[in-house]
Structure formats: C-alpha cells, structure tokens
Amino acid sequence: MNLFTKAAELGIQTEFFDGQGQRHVTQPAALQIILDAMPARATHRLLDRLAVIRAGEHGVSELSAAAALPVAWKIVAGDACVAEGEAQERRVAWPSHLPVGSYRLQLSDADGHVEEAPLLVAPPGAFRGAFERSWIVAIQLYGLRSSRNWGIGDFTDLAQLIEIAAGWGAGGIGLNPLHALFDDRPGDCSPYSPNSRLFLNPLYIDVERLPEFRLADLPGGAEAIAPLRDVELIDYRAVAELKWRALRRAYETFRATPSSGRRAAFEAFRRDRAPLLTRFACFEALRHRFKTPWWEWPDEWQHPEDDRCDALRASPDGAEIEFIEYVQWCADDQLRACHDLAAARGMDVGLYLDVAVGVQSDGFDAWNEQVAISRHLSVGAPPDQLNSAGQNWGLAGFNAAGLELTGFAPFRDMLRASMRYAGAIRLDHVLGLNRLYLVPHGFAANSGVYVQMPFEALLAVTAQESVANRCVVIGEDLGTVPEGFRERLAAWGVWSYRVMMFERDFHQGWFFGLDHYLPEALVTFNTHDLATYSGWRSFTDLQFKHSVGIDPGESDDARRYALAMLGDVLRHQGIQHEDIYAVLTFLARTRSRLLAISLEDLLGVLDQPNVPGTVFEHPNWRRRLPRALNEIAAVINQPALLAATSERRPAVNAVAG
C-alpha cells in the first residue's frame, strides 16, 4: 500500500486549496511523518461510519458494500447486552429507547467477519442555556489589578469583579483559558499553550485566603509582593517563585494537621478526581526530577500506569505528589467559590470559560493520552488572506483514530474539566471537530495536511456533556469555514461566535445589520487577538505591526473606510455617536443571545492582549489593566453601559434546557 492510499484510509486529505486559492499537494516526506504519528485505525469492514443516535430517534447507519448480509448486531453496555437484532438490508435502524450514554456495537456478517465499534446515544442537542438574552464582561484574569494581589490577577479578584459586574446587570464573566501551564517556564505564559487542559493554573490561587497560610511565615514575602503590584507588565518569574514558595509553606502546615476537616475535604477531592489527579501529580514530580521531555524518561515512566503511580505516591516521594494534588485542590476550591458567588448574585450565565485547541507536546495531556494525541504533529492553519505563510501553533491535538480507539474518553475528560464550573464554554478553533490542519514537526506551516475528524461523534459527546453539566457550548468558527459546517453545529445546538470586526460584506466592506446576527450565538466586537476598540479607532494596531515589520493585512485607507462604514451602520440604527458604548448599543440590539464586552474596551485600553505572529516584539499575555478593581467604577461610564445593555437584563423565566 503506497503512502497516499494509506493516507486516504486514515482520512488524510493530501491535496487541498488554501484560503488564497492555491493548490497544495503534500510532500511524501511530510506525509510519512504524519502517517507514522497516527495510531493504527480500527478496520471497519462492516460499518461505513461510527454509529450516532439522538435520544428518541431511530438512528440509521449504512452497512458497507463488503458486508455479507444478513448482519447480526448487539449493543453492549459494560458486560450487558441491551439490544440485539439482525439486519437484512444495508440500512440499519437502531433502537430508539436507549438512554443517553456510550455503548459498544458488536457486528458479525454472514461470512463470519466480526468487528466492534463505539455507539453513542446523545441528547437531541446541546444545552440551550438558562437565559434569554444576556451579556458578560470579558477579561484576561491574569491582567486584573488590585491593591492586594501578588502582581497577577487571582480568584479573589475574580470574586470582586463578579460583585461589580452583577451590580451592572451582567450575566457573567468571560475568562481566558485557566489551564495548567508549566510552573518552571515563566516566559511560556500563553493560556492557549497549556501543559494540561484537565487541571488549573495555580498562579490564580489567592494564597493569603488559604487557612494554612500566614504571610508572616514567608521570609521577605511582604517586601517582595509590593513591587510586583506596581509594574505594568507581569513578572511571571518573580510571581511564580513567590507563589510556589508560599504554597509549599501552606502545604507544610496542612500536612502537619492531618485530623482537620480540610484534610477530609482534600481526600474527598482526591477520590473524586482519581485517577487523573494522581497521574498529573506524578507527571509533575517526574518532570521536575528528570528535567527532560517525557519521551526521554526511563522506559518505565514513558507511559502512565496507575499501579506504578500509586506506588510512587506511597514512596518517600509521596509528599511531593500530595503537594501537587493539594495545590490543585486549592485552585479548584477557589474557582468553585467564584462559580457559587455568581449563582448567588443571580448571574444567569455565571462563568464563561475558554478551551484551548491543543496542548504542548511535552505536557501532561500528551503523556497521558499518547494514543489520542499525536506529539509529532502541530495544529495550525493553511495560508489565507491574513497569514500568507500559514500558521503553526505548536500545539498537539487529538487524532481521529486514537479518539475512536479510546472511546472518546480523552475528549470527554477535557469537556468535563472545562464545564465543571462554567455556564458556557468556548471551544477554540471549533473547525477542528470536523477536520484539523496538522503540520509535521520540522516542516513549514504551508506543508501541512487536513485530517478528517469523526465530526458527528464529537458533536454527540459534546451534546452529552453539555446537557449533563447544563453548559452552553460556543464554537469559535472564524476563518475559512467549510460549506454546511455552521449549519451542522447549529443542528446540534452548538452556538456560533460572531465578531463584529469580521461581520462585513466581503466586496463592499459595509457592516452587516442587526438581522444578520443569529440568535444562537455569542456576539462581540473583537477578540484577544485583535485590536481593542480604542486601538482600532486610533490605528494603534497598524502602527505597531508596521514598527516590527509585520504585514498588518490592512492599509490606513482601508481602516479609515472601515471607520466610515461603522458610522453608517450605527446611524442606520439611530445611534449618532461612535464611542464604545455606541457599538455596544448596536450589539446589544442584535438577536444573538449572548454579548461579550471586553473590560479593556470599557477602560479605553489601546494595546491588545496578544498580537499573533509575535514572540518578543510584543508583551503578549503579560499586560495588566491600567486601573485597579476598586477604581473601575469611577473610570467606566456606568450610565452609558447600563443604557447600552438595558435590553439584556437577566431574564426572569429561564429557557428550557
């Protein structure tokens, strides 16, 4: 079997046209790396595709032409057969009475061929949300400034912002990904490049709120904290060093009081999160011990094994492993408290959390899920109008064959971790549920391939977890979107993500009117990767990109035209001014059920959180807000904000799930 035939069997698209209309054919050397990185896919001789049923419906699957009729089938849950039958034709209608859940489908045909595949029974769609039309304040949590934090925003700051935003009538707070990063790489601070999507970033812990911690027990603590609060950019190295030192002090006190009620709560947390929590703690301890990527570790540790992890926890290294578990418990406890506070303040959305599209290849998730995550391949995007060279995000993503082999458990675990305290989540680059653009290590971004993903199965799992957790799912569907993709997401109840900056006529450049925006969508003016409103109006983003030699993708004349077009669409709605509150008034009038308002825009910040394509040229993910939380109310034009969002007060009657 040649490379291209094998690639076709694995759903690899070796030829495609990019966003610039250029034809790409994969190089054989690149294709070989991609094929070697994929696990052997289960052979489906009898069934054309994975079986998915929506609850209450007769799901239908097509048997392949190779299947010799009749084909006997069984649906198995655990060790029990819950349904069985025999197919006399190529189309098989599965039972409609099965409860929502994951099953195994066992098939055998008249020629004796036997195979097994996942069968997913999903709700009719994802959770619809417990609100009619709401709005949230969008923030980068690390950037919150206060008189008490340690130079980085934390969960106590988040609680204070919840109180402030609830007073404005906001339905929730939108956050950057809170995923665990690498504690020993202070410069590697992008929340979208995580060590793990299953665990939390400990730097968001307010250490002074831990009962076990006293600032007086930390030598030089108070003197070291003060300078960190005053700087414009976060000093991640200093913050991390100080917080980890404080967390260790807190753990020492915690460990010395084994009979406390907190010990019982901690043990309950450990049991609830086992075995993933123990694996993560072991991984972190081993990573610090060996100081190399996990594929260079001793053979016995290159794959996670629960028995070996349990033995390590019972060894003299157990205290270090328990410390990591303790830190995750502290982070989880403080985030849960924020979730509970939002509910108590009547916020109908609560926390809106972001989920990164991939993970770092030498991180925990890639070690823990070596079948479902390909560490030799990076997720990216082919060349398009904004990025003529294509994009390589340096992140390892899921692969289709591995997800099927693992029964989609890694994808499910990621969703559960993200939804645990969220009323809504955003899946970054949701196009990856349908197909992923993967770049083999060592090749340029324009040498990647598209790999087909089990789209319906991933949507079914998403709907299962969304309903179970009562969490709205929003798909970041920007960029080159395949025909019919958004419609398929909508059919499953996954919301769209509409950015006003991009909602313009491609040829004439005018902004679309109110009716263009879908009800089942989040609408916003910009994103963390785009100019703030003040920066956009003042050309700050264009000037910066020119200064560092980056093609801004837009001329000054084009920006002036865009500003004129914005004025036109606002005046068409009777909005005569053009400040941020005018734009928010327009967006609040759209049918879209959720509006995200950036705190940077409300504060008139010029610089955006992240400039794609830069590393050292711009302080990405490091900039703090110019005002402390207790000063925000005096700076923001609250009457204008309340007037702009007046149509989006929390609804009295919830929408049915």
N, C-alpha and C positions, 0 to 999 in steps of 0.2 A: 504494500500500500504506500503510495507516494505521499509527500508532505501535505499537498493541497487536498487530497481525498480525505486524509485523516482529519485535517482541519475542518472540512465541511461536516464530518460526523460529529465534531465537538461544537458545532455552531459558531465556528470562527469565520468571519467574513473577510476573506483575503483580498477583496477588491471593493473599493467604495469611492464615492465622490465626496470631497470635503465641503466645508461651508463656503469656499471660494469657487466651487465648481470644478476643482482639479481632480483628476482620476488618480487613485493610489492603488498600487499592487504591492503586496507585502514581499519584502526580500526573503529569500529562502533561509538565510542565516537568522534573521529575526524570527521567522516563523518557527524554526526549530527550537529556539529558546522558549517560545510561547507554548509549544506542544509539550516540551519536557516539563514545564511548570504546572501542567494540568494533570490532575489525577485521572486514572482510567475511568471512563464513564460507564455506568451500568448499561448493558446492552438491552434495549427494548425491542425484541423481535416481534412481540405480540401487540404491544400498545404503542400508538403513534406519539402520544404525549402524556404528561402527568395528568392524573385524574383530579379534577376540582369540582366540588358540588357546593352550591349555595343552599343553605338550610331552607327546607320547604319546597325545593325544586328537584326535578329529576335531572341530575347532571348526566350529560351524554358524552361518551368517548368513542373514538373511532379505532377499531382494531386494524392493524396493518395488513397489507396485502399478503404478507408472508404467513400470517396466522391461519392455521388449518382449522376450519370450523367442524364441529362446534368447539367453543372455548369455555371451559369451566372456570368460575371465579369465586373467590372467597374474600370477604372483608374482615380483617382481623384487628382487634383492639387488645393489646397486651398478648395474652395467651388464648383469648376467647374469640371464636368466630361469631360475628354479629349479623352477618348476612351472607348468603351464597346463592348462586344460580348458574345458568348456562346460557351463553349467547349463541344463537343460531344464525345471526346476521352480523355484518361488520359494525353496525351501530349498537352500542350497549347503553341502556338507560339504567343508571344506578338507583338504588332505593332513595326515597325522599324523606324517610323517617329518622335518619341517623342524626344524633346530636352533634353539635359543633365540636370539632376535635380533629386529631391526626390519627390516621389509620394506616394499615398495610394492606395492599391489594395483592392477592396471590392468584396467578393465572396459569392455566395449562391448556394446550390445544390438542387437537386430535392426533397430531404427530408426536406427542409426548414432550414438546417443548414447555418448559416451566420457567416462570420469572416472577419477580416480586417488585413492587413499586410503591411509592407513597400515594396515599389518597387523602385529600384534605377536604373537610366539610367546614365551610365558612358561613358566617352570618351573611345576610343579603348585601351588606356593605359596611363600611367603617362607621364609627360613632359620629353622629351628626352634630354634636355639641349642645350644651345646656344653655344656649343663649341665642338671641335673635340677631342683633347687630351690635357688636361691641368694639372696644378699642383697647390697645395695650401700649405701655411705654416700653420701648426697645432700648436696651443698654448693653454695654460691654461691662460685665460685672467687675473685672479687674480694674477698670478705669474710675470706679466710684471713689470719690474723695470725701474723707470725714476727719474730724478732729481726733478720733480715737483709733482708726485702723492703723495697720503697720505698713503703710506705703502701698497697699493693694486693696481693692475692694473686697469685702468678705460677706459672709452670710448675715451678719448683724447689720451691715449697710443695706443689704437687700431687704431685710425686715423693715428698716426705716423707710426705704423707698416705697415699699408696699403700703405703709401707712400714709405717705404723702400722696401717692397715686390714687389710692382709694378715696381720698378726700377730693380729688379732681373728677371722680366718677369713672376712672379707668377700670377695665375688667380684668386686668392682669399685667404682668411684667414679662417682657420677652428678653431672653438671655442668650449670650454666646454659648457654644458648647462648654459644658462643665467637666468634660472627660479628663481622666488622669493623664498627665504629661510625664516626662522624665524628670524626677526631682534633682538629678545631678547634671542637667543640661539647661542652665538658666537662660542661655541665649535662644534655646529652642522653645519659644513661648507661644507659638501659634495654637489656638484652641482647636484648630481644624487639622492638626497633625498629632493625634493622640498616641500615647502608649497603649491605652485601652479605652474602649467606648463602654465598658461594663462597670467602670469604677470612677470615682470623683477626684478632682484636683484638690489635694489637701491645703493648698495655699489659700483657699477660700474659707478655711476654718477661722473663726474668731477664737484664738487660743485663750484669751482672757475670760471667755464665758465658760470654759471647762471647769467644773468643780475641783478638779485635781490640780489646777494651775494657780500659782501666785507669782505675780511679776517680780516680787522681791526675791524669789528663788532663782531668778535668771540673772547671773552676773552681767552687769553692763547693759541690761535689757532696755531700761527706760531711756538711757543716753543714746542707745543705738537706734531706737524707734523714731525719735523726734526728727532726725534729718530725712528719714525716708518719707515722712508725710509732706515735706515741703517741696520736693522736686517735681518737675513737670513730667518726667518720664520714669516709669517704674524701674527700679534697680532690682531685677529679678534675682540676681546672685545674692545680694545682701538680704532681701526679703526671705528667700528660701533658706539661707543659712540660719537666720534668726528664728524663723518659724519652726524649722525642724529641730533646732536645739530646744525650743520651748515645748514642742510636742513630746520630745523624749523626757523632759523633766516631768511633764504631766503624766506620762505613762509610768514612770518610776513610782510616782505617788499612787497611781491607780493600782499598780501591781502589788504594792505594799498593803493594800486594804482589800483582800480577797473576799471578805464577807459582806461587802457593801451591796446595796440594791443595784447600784450601777453595774457591778460585776454580773449580776443575774441578767440584766438587760443586755449586756455585751454578749453573754453566752447565748442568749436567745437570738441575737443578731447573727452570730456565727452559725448557728444551726440553720437559720432561715436562708443564709446566703451560701451555704455549703453546696457543692464542693468548690465552686468557682472562687470564693473568697480565699480559701486555703491555698488554692493553686496560685492565685495572684500574689499572695503574701510570700509564698515560696519563690516564685519567679523574681520578685523584687529583691529578696535576700540573696538569691543565687546570682542575679545580675550584678549586684554590688560586690559579691565575693569574687566572681571570675573576671569582671571588667572587660568582657568581650561580647560580641553578639551571640545569641543563644545557640546558633548552629555551630559555634566553635567550642561549646561547653563539652565536658566529658560525656561520653556516649549515654550514660545512664540518665542524664538530665536533658538530653536534646528533645525529649518528648515528655509531656506531663503524664504522670501516673499517680493516681490518688493514694495508693498504698504507700508509695515512696514519699509523697508529700506529707502524709500523716506521720510517717516515721521521722521525717526531718523536723516536724513540729514537736515531736516528743523528745528530740535530741537536745543537746546543750544549745543548739541554735534556735530552740523554740521561742525564747524570749524575743528575739529579733522578729520572728514571724508573727508572734502575737502583737508586737508593737505595730506592725503594718496593718493588721486587722483592726486594732484599736483606733488607728488614725482614720481608717475608712468608716468605722462606726461613728466617730465624732463628726465627720463630714456629713454622713447620711442623716444623723440626728438633727444637725442644724438646718440642712436643706428641708427635711420633713417639717420642722418647726415653721419655716417660711411658707411651705405649702398650706399648713394648717392656719397660719395667720391670714393668708389671702382668702381662704374659705370663710374664716370668722369675720372678715371685713366685707363680706358679700361680693367678692370678685367672682364674676361668672366664668372667667377663663382660668384665672389663677396663674400658674407658671407656664410659660411657653418656652420650650427648650429646643435647642438646635442639635442636630445629629450629624457628625462629620461623615463624609462619603467613604473614608477609608482610615487605615491605621498605619503607623510606622512599622516597617517590616521586621525590625528588631525588638518590637514591643511585645507585651503580654498576649494580646489577642492573636497575633500571628504565630506565637509559640503554642498557644493553647488550641488553635484551630488550624493546624497545618494542612488538613485535607480541604477545608473550605476556603482558606485564604492562601493566595499564591504570593510568596515573598519575593519571587524573581520578577514580578510584573508590577508596574505602577499604573494607577488610574490617571487618566488625563483627558484631553480633548484634541480632536484633529484641527488643522488650520481653519480659521474662519475670518470674518471681516475684521474682528478686533485683535486677533492673535494669528498673524500670518505664518508663524513658525509652528503653531500648535502648542499644546500645553502638556507638561509632565508634572503632576502634583506630588510625585514622590511618595505616594501612599499605596499600600497594598489593599486590595479589595477582595470581595467574595468571588468565587468562581462557581459556575453553574453545576458542574459535575460534583464538586465537593459538597455543595449545599444539598443536592439530591441524596448523596451517599450518607449524609448526616441527618437526614430527615428535616432539614431546615432549622435545626436546633440553634446553630450559631446566630442566624438572622433573628430568630425568635428571642434569644437571650439579649441581643442588642436592643430590640424594641422594648422588652420588659424593663431593662435598666433605664432606658430613656423616658418611659411613660410613667414610671413609679410615682413621681410627684408632679406630673405635668397634666394640665388640662388640654394642652395642644403641643405637638412637636412638629418640627420642620425637618424633612429628610433632604439633606443637601444633595444636589445633583440626582434628583429622583429618576432621571432618564436611565440611571444605572440599573433600575429594576427591569428594564426592557433589554438594554444592551450596554455593555461597558466598553469604553475605548481604553485598551491596555497597551502600554509601551514596555517592551523588554528592557531590562537593565543594560546599559551600555549603548543604547540607540537613541537617536534624536526623537523628539516628540512627534514628528511627522512620519515616523516609521512604525506606528502602532497599528493595531487591528481592532475592529469591533467584534465583540464576543456576545452572542445571543444568550440572554438570561431566561430562566423559567418565569416569565412575566406573570402569568395567571396564578401560579403557585405562590409567588412572593406577595401578590396582591391579596390572596386568600389568607396567608399568615398575617399580613398587616391588618386585615379586617378582623381576624380573630382576636389579636392583641388589642386593637383599638377599642373594640366593644368591651372586652374583658376589663380593660383599665379605664373605660369611659374617657378616652383621649382622642381628640381630633387630630387627624394626620394631614399635614400640608406638604405638598411636594414642590421642591424648588425646580420648576420646569422652565428655566430660562435657557436661551441658546437655540441651537438647531434642533427642533422638535420633530420627530417622525410623524407623518400623517396618521391621524387617528389616535395618537398617543394620549393626548389630553382627554379625549372623549372616553378612552378606556379607564383612565384614572377616575374620571367623574362617575362612571358607571359603578365603580367600586366604592365611591364615597370619599376618595382622596381629593382634597382641595387643591386648587391652583394657587400660584404665588405670583401676583401681578405687581410689577414695579413701574410706577408712572413714567419714570425716565425712558423706559423702553416701549411704552404703550403709545406709539406714534405711527402714522402712516409711513410705510417704507419709502414711498416715492416723493410725497409732498411734504412730509415732516410735521404735519399738524398732529396735535394731541387728540386722542380719541375722547369722546364724550362720556357722560355718566353711564349710559346704557351699555357701553362696551364691556363693563366690568361684571364678571359673573358673580352670582350670589355666593356660591360655594368657593370662596377664595379669600386669601389674605391680600390686602392691598397696602402698598407703602410707596413713598416717593423714591427711596433709594435703598441701598444695602450697605453693609460694612465694607464692601469692595468698591464702592462708588463715592463720588463727591458728596459731602454734606450739602444741604440746601444753600447755606451761606457761601460755601466753597464753590459751588456750581455757579451761582449768580456772579461771583467775583472773579471767575476764571482761575481760581487758585489751583485747581487740579491740573489744568492745562499748563499753567506756568511751571508748576513743579515738574511735570513729566518732561517738558522741554529742557528744564535745567539739568536733568540727569540723563538726557539722551534717549528717552523713551518716546515712541510714537504715541501720542495721546488718542489717535483714532478719530480726531475731530479738530477742525480748524477753528480759529477765533470767530470767523464769519459764520460758521455753522452753529456755534454756540449762541451768537447774537440772534440768529434766526430762531433757534430753539426758544430763547427767552421771549421773543416776539410771539411765537406760537403759543407759549404758555399763557401769556397775557390774553391772547384771543380766546382760549378755551375757558379761562376764568371769567372774562367779561360776558361770554355767552351764557354763563350761569348767574349773571348779575353781581359778580364779585369784582369790585373795582380796584382793590389794592392787590399787590403781588408779593407780599411777605409770606413767611412760612405758614402763618395762620390762614391766609387766603388759600394756599394749596391744601391745607388740612380741611378747610371748609368744603372744598371740592371733593376731596377723597372721602370725607365723612358722608357725603350725599350719595355716593355710589351704592349699588346694591350689595357689594361684597360684605359678607357678614363680619369680617374682622379687619380692623385697621391698625397698623403698627406705626407708631410715631417715635422717631429717634430722639432720645434725650439730647444728643449732640445738636440736632436741629433746633430744639427748643431753646438751647443755650447759645445758639449762634456760633458754634464751633466751625472754624474754617477747614481744618485738616481732617481727613478721613481716617478711620482706624487702620485700614490696610490698603496698600497700593499693590495690586498684583503685578508680578514681574520684577519686584524689587526685593532685595535682601538687606543690604547695608545702607542703601541710599535713603531709606525712609524708616522711621521708628515704628514699624508695624507691630501692632498688639501691645504697645508699651505706653501709649499716651494716656494721661489721666485727664479727667474732666477739669475745666478751669475753675469750677466752683464746688465747694463742699455741700453736702446734702442739706445742711441747715441753712444754706444761703440760697438754695434753688428757688424757693417760693418768692423771694424778693427780686429775683432776676427774670423769671419767666412771666410773661404777660398772662396771668391766670384768667382774667375776664375774657381775653381773646381765645384762649384754649377752651374754656368752658363753652363759649359761644360756638366755636368750630365743631365741637364734639357733642353738641346738645341733643342731636338725634340718636346718639348711641349710648344712652344711659343703660345700665344693666336692666334686662327685661324681667318683668315680674313672673311671667309664665315661661318655663323652660321648654325648649324644643325637645320633642321625644327623641330618645336615642335610637 
